[in-house]
Amino acid sequence: MTTRNIQMVFRTKCNLLGFPKEATIHSLRHSFQAHLLLAGTNVVVIQKLLGHSKLSTTTVYLHLTTADVTKAISPFDSLEVFNA
């Protein structure tokens, strides 16, 4: 299957589903990354899944997510000294 065939199938399905013309395979890739980030997937894992050789390429898209930083768990929370 060629790259062009994949693009044509993607465009056909987007049209059938009523997706905007701006939707591309690349935007699908960005969505995949954003969903992984929001689900708490480690950035290094995402880097490997997307085939980025540099972590900086992966982290460029971190600003696109609305991850709730208030849900981050501090390593200190697991220490008995702080929980006593």
Salt bridges, closest charged atoms under 4 A:
none
